[in-house]
Amino acid sequence: MGVKFPRPTQPYLPTATGWVYLAVVLDLFGRKVVGWSIGNSLATELVSSALRRAIENRRPNGRQLLHHSDRGCQYTSDAYHATLKALGIECSMSRTGNCYDNAVMERFFWSLKHEWTKHESFENLEEAQMSVFKYIETFYNRVRIHQTLGYKSPDQYEAENAPVLAA
């Protein structure tokens, strides 16, 4: 029997000990998850951690970056905006109540829940974290194809477009 998600595009997963929350930074060019963090609270620190991991993984070296998000309180907080400013990242936010402005992330969470965790149950944060790691690092980025990428995985698409990414 599968898990019923009350809101399948939201960034939380059920465990036996309560909900856990997932923050993801996705590079829109190749649909690749470049940073993520999971925890017991959907607070500013969780999304800041995902952003820091994305910067560490990508090492943008002074390139102008744009970070788009919905209007969740963790993304609209002064602390998060200070983090973006300190990193030299421009902020973009969805219009209030318009899920289509953040459709790529909505689709990522839908895919995670329906392709991966729908038939799993987690005892705790650590089990959920291991499953999310497997989904992102061994399936989503490496194997899962995307129509918008010409039916290639994010890693495959980025490898084929390495000169564009290096420019």
N, C-alpha and C positions, 0 to 999 in steps of 0.2 A: 504494500500500500504506500503510495507516494505522499510526500509532505504537501499540505495545502498552504500556499503562501497568500496571506490576505492582500498583499500589494506586491505582485511579482517583480516590479521594477525598482523596488526600494532596496537600499544597501544593508539589509540585515538578514541574519540567518538564525533559525531556532536551535537551541541546544537544550539538554536536560536541565541545565543550570540557569537558563534564561537566554535572552537574545544576545547575539554578538553582531558587531557592526563592521562593515568593510568600506574603506575609502580607497578609491582607485584614481590614478592619473593615467590617461590614455592618450597616446600621440595620435592625433587625428589623421596625419599623413598616411600611416600604414596600419592604423587601428591596433597598434601594439600597446599593451599595458606596460608602462615604463616605471611605474611606482605603485605600491599598494601597501596598506597597513590594515590590520584587523585588531579589534579590541572590544572591551566590555561597554564602551561609551562612545557615542557618536558626537564627540566633542572636537573643539578646534585642534587639540593636540593630535588627534587621530589623522585628520586631513593634512595637517602640517607635516606629520611623519611621512605620509605617502608622497607629498610634494618633495620633501628632502630626498627621499629614495629615488624619485624620478630624476632629480638634478644630479645625484651621484651616479646613476646609471647612464644618463645621457651626456653629462659634461658638456653643456651647450657653449662653453667658451666665449662668452660675451655676445652671443646671438640674441636678438630681440625675441622674447617669448611672449605668447599670449596664453593665459589660463582662463578657460571658460568653465563655469559651474552653474548650478541652479542657485536659488536664493535661500538655501538652508542656512540656519543660524550660524553654523560653524564656518561657512564660507563668507558670510557677511560680517563676521566679527572683526573688531578693530585689530585683534592679535593676528588674525590670518592675513588681513590686508597689510599689516606691518611686515609680515614674513614675505609676502609677494613683493612689496616695495624694496625690502632689503636685498632680495634676489634679483631685482631689476625686471620683474615680470609684470606685464600689463594685465589688468583684470577685465574680464568680460563676464557678464551674468545674463542668465535667461530673463525674459520678461516674466513678470509675476503671473503665476498660474498657467504658464505656457510650456507644457512638457515637450513640445516639438522642438523647442530651442536647445534641448539637451538630449535629443533623440538617440545619439550614439551611445551615451552612457546608460540611458534607459534600456537600450537593447542589450548592452553588455550584461547588466544585472538580470534581465530576463533570461538570457542565454545561460548564465551561470546557474540559475535556479532550475531551469527546465532541461538543460543538457547534462547537468552534472550533479547537483545536490538534491534533486527532486526525490530520489529513491534512497537517500542517505539520512541517517539521524546521527547527531553528534552528542556526545556526553558533555563536552566542555569546549572552551575556547581553543585549546590545543588541538583537538581533533578537527574542529572547523578550520583552523589555520592550516593544518597539514593538507586537508582536502582542497582548500582554496589555492594553496601553493601548487599542488599537482595540476589543478585546472588551468591556472594562469601560465605557469612556467613550463609545463610539459605538454599541454594540449592547446590552450587558446592561442598563445603566441607562436607556437611551432607547427601545429597541425590544422587547427580550425580554419577552414577557408571562408572567404568573404566575397560575396558577389561584387561589391564595390571595388575590390582589389583584383578583379579579373579571375576570381575563383582561386586565389592564392592565400596562403597563411600570411600573417603579419611578418614573420621572419623571412619568408620566401620573397614577399613583395619588397621589403627593405633591402634584401641582398641584391635583388635585381635593379634597384634604384639607388644603389650606393653612391654613384656620382652626384645625384641630386641632393642626397643627404649631406655629402661632404662639401658641397658648394657653399 
